[in-house]
Amino acid sequence: MTEDVLDGGTIEVVNSYLVSAAQQMRRTLIRTAFNPVIYAVLDFGISIYDSKIRLMAEAPGITSFVGANDAALPKVLNYVGVENLKEGDVVLLNYPYWNSAHAYDAMLFAPVFHESSESPSAFVAVRAHWMDLGAKDAGYVLDSTDMHQEGLIFPGTKIVKEGVIDNEIIELIRFNSRLPDLTIGDFHAQLACLRVGERQLHAIWEKFGLPKVERVVEELIDHGKRVAWRAVQSLPHGSWSAEDWLDDDGVTEDPILMRVTVTIDDDGMLVDYTGSSSAVPGPVNLPLGSTESMAKTAFKTLTTPTLSTNAGHYAPLRVYAPPGSLFHAQYPSATFTQWTTMAAFELIYKALASVMSEIPASSGSDEPGFMALGRDPRTAKDYVVSNNEGIGWGGTPHHDGASGQMHISLNIVQNTPIEVLENKAALFHLGLRLLPDSAGAGMHRGGLGIERHVQFIADGEVLSMKKKTQTKPWALNGGFEPITNSMTVWPNTDHPKQMRMRRASMKLGDEFINVSAGGGGWGDPLKRDPLRIVEDVLNGFVLRKSASEIYGIDVGIDGSFTENFRRAPGLPQE
Amino acid sequence: MALREKYRVAVDIGGTYVDAVCYNQESRKVHFSKSSTTPSNPVDGVMKALAGLDISFDEIDILVHGTTLGLNAILQRAGAKVGLITNVGFEDILEIGRAAVPPRYMYDFQYAPPPPLIPRRYRLGVPGRMNAEGVEVVPLDRDAVVAMGDKLVNTFSIDSIAVCFLHSYRNSIHELQAQEILQKAFPNVEVSVSSDISREYGEFERTMTTVLDAYIRPIMKSYLDEFQVRLREIGFVGRLQVMRSGGGAMDLTIADRAPLLTVLSGPAGGIAGARYLSHVQGWDKTITFDVGGTSLDTCVILNGEPGEVHEATIADLPVQIPVFDIRTIGAGGGSIARFDDGILRVGPESAGAVPGPVCYGQGGIHPTITDALLTLGFLNPDNFLGGKVQVFPKLASDAIRDDVGNNLNLDIQESAVRMIQILVAKTVGAVREITLERGLDPKEFLLVAFGGAGPVLAPLVGLEMGMNGVVVPALPGAFSALGMLMTDLEFDYSSTVLEVLVESSLVNLESVVEGLHQQAKTMFHSQGIFEGEYEVKVRYDLRYEGQEHSISVPVEHGDTAEALEERFGSMHFERFGHRMKEQCEVSSVRLKVISEVEKPEFIRLEKDSRTVTPRSKRRAYDFSDSMIKDFEIYLRDDLRFGAVIPGPAVIEESASATVFFSDQVAIVDEIGQIIIRNKKYES
């Protein structure tokens, strides 16, 4: 066995070290980050690239950050010029249209130099959500109408020059941020993360030699391509479209059309957003890179869900959106509220559902959480709390959808416990339950949505965070549609108000009810196993009336059941 | 505890074997016995292992027991039929949970969790509500408790009831009232209440903890009852203690109150043993390396203190109990190798205990790490892990050739080498991540290896990481049981407080400490242990306002708020790389009480400068030089203090083997431990 032959075992050994390098960067970021949006909500993306700017390994936080740096790095390198990079440099980018994100996602990258080369042999990159860069409002911006209301912009600025931090830039950030300590703290956390990545790359080069590592990367990318191409070729060929609606842009109340056409042929998969709305005045537009990230995640779930990602895995994927449209925002379109990536996430699935039997019905649209803020009379201090709420996932060909589970675009994030909310904020819960009949009925019904009933025990403000409340999540194969996301403020009064993504001022004693959508139903409800229906009725998840009228099963108090019209002639038998 | 009988015994039920270890307090010698687990009636296997010790049972002073019974019931979902009583309007907390998908299913758009442990109709609400300050907003409806209890017991025929109310960590009076009502009305039904087990905030985690306690309670109770009867039958008159998940043993009365505390007792034994060794030997940084058939577990021990956490996860379910911070980083010897279109992958699929590796000849088809180790000559086929298992080397090498070699165009030996290299690369990465989490460099650590395959793999991992050394303690194959002999009587108390850390809040915090101390006193008194015979350690969980994660900071008598803040700040810097300007707050008060137990005192061996002679030679693969060589085979029983054995060599013993290479050298220390270091550093 000579050292020159590269076998499949050696490839995996080097691969394991590369993946571990990205994971070690992840641990370092989580360990040293100052703000919970990074260490708890996992709003970050970490990637390692080779000299040709091809992804070697990544460690995304949530799925929304899959491949997030891929589009940004070539653009910022083009601006900075690779020839201008020196060892120890770190470059900062948050210009939305290059960075494929809103202005509060700051990307830092560093070139990594091997002793044998004048130009970088690798790049390490990390993006993470910063708390404040001086946008028009504190916290989250829901109604900006151009980029200049969304914070201080860095187009690709050397914030570290040959290992020395540029203090003038740090001061610029300090004077432009409402939360300078947290923001600069997170910059340092990202820096520490990059340094760990650099060190690990050097260790890997030292252990295996750069040429061998480069050959392994070629093999890994080839392997990624092979696997992904094979997966795509096993998908049905053709072209399919789907549409859905975003509530509004935060400035007007007009619905916004989202449209995708997915084409699968010998050239791979093309995801084309032509036909979607033009860019809108409010901040729901997506830079093309964000659109690509979203499409990449959906593509990954369809092709290589269990593999650690490299550039090869996306070789068969192309993404297009017309410049100046909702999915390809251009300067100076507002991009702050990136909820569109959640509401549009399932569009690709929807397009493919008619030809791919494994696709589940819609999983409840977008993440329907809320924020609350105010002054807590118990401590006389201001508070801000937020909660991401689970939704009902769609029924699948194999089973019912999960109830109250986090949206797939941030599915590894947890909700906030009641006991935390009530300790940190002047809030008191009146109820929290899986909402009966919230799921779309079906042979495999959707998961149930969650109803959360809360009272303010001091004056404050509530923000409803949801962008798809006006149109229903879709069902499949004869399943039924579920209820939508919603928030009602002042329920059980003579002046209830339905919220979309809006704010409302609350007085002591005021209440709100936050409801998350159910999942779409899969298959004809009349084909559902009667015993499952009995189970649902006894558990209170499906009301007796619905069991009778939708499922055709009358359930007795003791769990006995009789079929009514479900076996009527002409109806399909099981 | 004036009584001093001859023996101290520990017995540990694992997945495949029961290990019994006996320490003779007169001769200071340790011996052990192994028998197979008997799932149909677990006590049988335990009694058999005890019988194998060949001692008179009336001479046992203390018997410490560790068991996976509760754990298995949870993993196999074979626990009791449980009902839940909770706040009306909040019955679905158990099912909603924290809503997150386990990270390994991140890209699975069909993911759905397993059904809840308790179906919705057995989760019943009663009026009654505390607010976040622990002030009663709605009084408990006692009649509703009886009515709901009646429904659970008489309509649904449940076996046990779990009770958990919102904010009960602050004020448990509603839970205690409900417990009293239920026990009185339904004397034959087991009741678990959250405040008996956990005083931590987080309603889902606390509810699940209580439910799991109720889930295993009937099983544990009948098992321990039978065990006591059988022990009496063989003349045992000593004290029976049960190992806790967070180290330390406890009396049966405590286990009875919260059986869930024992659920992770098996792995805890090994960590307790490594902790004791770290103390005795003065090691400041160690990482445990416990490799069994189905998992590879590690735990970082700093200055003799293993990481402790207050929440563990079992089959993706949270349990709020004190546990050692053990990380499972792989599937151990059972990890399966698989060819993936040009690339060789190892794990995460595991052959588990059944069918096990191919070489066991029990139906395994795909080659595992154990098969590779056997093929490379590291394991003795004629005396496999002490001769308990018959193995078939040909089956292993054939499987490696068919599944790996033929696909990769490598010979059998190179194929096996690649499998091991991949496992090592993954293990090294995982260990780096764990130490990096604490801002430390693994190179400064000693690797303490145990579990049957721990000593086989640890020198290789240590070599790869350039670690400070690898230690193979006595009885690595039964180390968990041995560790149970090295624990004290321990118990943890905690209370969530959520209080800003300022000078004026100290009085309140101290009164919370005093309250916990009273509980501890009562508990120890009931076991005949009085003040002065136990040690009390106080910690506050501190964090900056706005943070979710906190750090447990040791508290000393007379500490000022400023002193605590300073101590927390430096620990925060160590752990997270920075300090913050925010106000500190105390999230929990913790009290650990320890009644020290006499530990096995290792015989300090006489230095013996005679050369040890190997028993035989075997061809095996040398990872230092990447070639097959003659390895000298030693028997561990032949080794004396001061023995120096240059690699490559194998040191065999019952139930384990230590394998090291030509870059390495093994030295035997004064208590018989094998220390393996790089030759470079040992001249």
Chai-1 contact restraints between the chains, C-beta under 6 A:
chainA,res_idxA,chainB,res_idxB,connection_type,confidence,min_distance_angstrom,max_distance_angstrom,comment,restraint_id
A,M1,B,E414,contact,1.0,0.0,6.0,A-B,restraint_1
A,D7,B,L408,contact,1.0,0.0,6.0,A-B,restraint_2
A,D7,B,L410,contact,1.0,0.0,6.0,A-B,restraint_3
A,G8,B,G342,contact,1.0,0.0,6.0,A-B,restraint_4
A,G8,B,I343,contact,1.0,0.0,6.0,A-B,restraint_5
A,G8,B,L344,contact,1.0,0.0,6.0,A-B,restraint_6
A,G8,B,L408,contact,1.0,0.0,6.0,A-B,restraint_7
A,G9,B,L344,contact,1.0,0.0,6.0,A-B,restraint_8
A,G9,B,R418,contact,1.0,0.0,6.0,A-B,restraint_9
A,I11,B,I343,contact,1.0,0.0,6.0,A-B,restraint_10
A,E12,B,I343,contact,1.0,0.0,6.0,A-B,restraint_11
A,E12,B,L344,contact,1.0,0.0,6.0,A-B,restraint_12
A,E12,B,I422,contact,1.0,0.0,6.0,A-B,restraint_13
A,V13,B,Q421,contact,1.0,0.0,6.0,A-B,restraint_14
A,V13,B,I422,contact,1.0,0.0,6.0,A-B,restraint_15
A,V13,B,A425,contact,1.0,0.0,6.0,A-B,restraint_16
A,S16,B,A425,contact,1.0,0.0,6.0,A-B,restraint_17
A,S16,B,K426,contact,1.0,0.0,6.0,A-B,restraint_18
A,Y17,B,A425,contact,1.0,0.0,6.0,A-B,restraint_19
A,S20,B,G429,contact,1.0,0.0,6.0,A-B,restraint_20
A,Q23,B,E433,contact,1.0,0.0,6.0,A-B,restraint_21
A,Q24,B,R432,contact,1.0,0.0,6.0,A-B,restraint_22
A,Q24,B,E433,contact,1.0,0.0,6.0,A-B,restraint_23
A,Q24,B,L436,contact,1.0,0.0,6.0,A-B,restraint_24
A,R27,B,E433,contact,1.0,0.0,6.0,A-B,restraint_25
A,R27,B,L436,contact,1.0,0.0,6.0,A-B,restraint_26
A,R27,B,E437,contact,1.0,0.0,6.0,A-B,restraint_27
A,R31,B,E437,contact,1.0,0.0,6.0,A-B,restraint_28
A,R31,B,F576,contact,1.0,0.0,6.0,A-B,restraint_29
A,T32,B,F576,contact,1.0,0.0,6.0,A-B,restraint_30
A,T32,B,G577,contact,1.0,0.0,6.0,A-B,restraint_31
A,A40,B,E548,contact,1.0,0.0,6.0,A-B,restraint_32
A,H223,B,G342,contact,1.0,0.0,6.0,A-B,restraint_33
A,H223,B,I343,contact,1.0,0.0,6.0,A-B,restraint_34
A,R226,B,D341,contact,1.0,0.0,6.0,A-B,restraint_35
A,K300,B,Y107,contact,1.0,0.0,6.0,A-B,restraint_36
A,T301,B,Y107,contact,1.0,0.0,6.0,A-B,restraint_37
A,T301,B,F109,contact,1.0,0.0,6.0,A-B,restraint_38
A,P305,B,Y107,contact,1.0,0.0,6.0,A-B,restraint_39
A,P360,B,Q110,contact,1.0,0.0,6.0,A-B,restraint_40
A,G390,B,A99,contact,1.0,0.0,6.0,A-B,restraint_41
A,T396,B,Q110,contact,1.0,0.0,6.0,A-B,restraint_42
A,H399,B,A112,contact,1.0,0.0,6.0,A-B,restraint_43
A,A402,B,A112,contact,1.0,0.0,6.0,A-B,restraint_44
A,G404,B,I96,contact,1.0,0.0,6.0,A-B,restraint_45
A,G404,B,A99,contact,1.0,0.0,6.0,A-B,restraint_46
A,Q405,B,A99,contact,1.0,0.0,6.0,A-B,restraint_47
A,M406,B,A99,contact,1.0,0.0,6.0,A-B,restraint_48
A,M406,B,A100,contact,1.0,0.0,6.0,A-B,restraint_49
A,I408,B,F109,contact,1.0,0.0,6.0,A-B,restraint_50
A,N411,B,V101,contact,1.0,0.0,6.0,A-B,restraint_51
A,I412,B,A100,contact,1.0,0.0,6.0,A-B,restraint_52
A,I412,B,V101,contact,1.0,0.0,6.0,A-B,restraint_53
A,I412,B,P103,contact,1.0,0.0,6.0,A-B,restraint_54
A,I412,B,M106,contact,1.0,0.0,6.0,A-B,restraint_55
A,Q414,B,R98,contact,1.0,0.0,6.0,A-B,restraint_56
A,Q414,B,A100,contact,1.0,0.0,6.0,A-B,restraint_57
A,N415,B,R98,contact,1.0,0.0,6.0,A-B,restraint_58
A,N415,B,A99,contact,1.0,0.0,6.0,A-B,restraint_59
A,P417,B,G202,contact,1.0,0.0,6.0,A-B,restraint_60
A,P417,B,E203,contact,1.0,0.0,6.0,A-B,restraint_61
A,I418,B,E203,contact,1.0,0.0,6.0,A-B,restraint_62
A,E419,B,Y201,contact,1.0,0.0,6.0,A-B,restraint_63
A,E419,B,E203,contact,1.0,0.0,6.0,A-B,restraint_64
A,E422,B,A132,contact,1.0,0.0,6.0,A-B,restraint_65
A,N423,B,A132,contact,1.0,0.0,6.0,A-B,restraint_66
A,N423,B,L498,contact,1.0,0.0,6.0,A-B,restraint_67
A,G431,B,G89,contact,1.0,0.0,6.0,A-B,restraint_68
A,L432,B,F90,contact,1.0,0.0,6.0,A-B,restraint_69
A,R433,B,D92,contact,1.0,0.0,6.0,A-B,restraint_70
A,L434,B,D92,contact,1.0,0.0,6.0,A-B,restraint_71
A,L538,B,R121,contact,1.0,0.0,6.0,A-B,restraint_72
A,N539,B,P119,contact,1.0,0.0,6.0,A-B,restraint_73
A,N539,B,R120,contact,1.0,0.0,6.0,A-B,restraint_74
A,N539,B,R121,contact,1.0,0.0,6.0,A-B,restraint_75
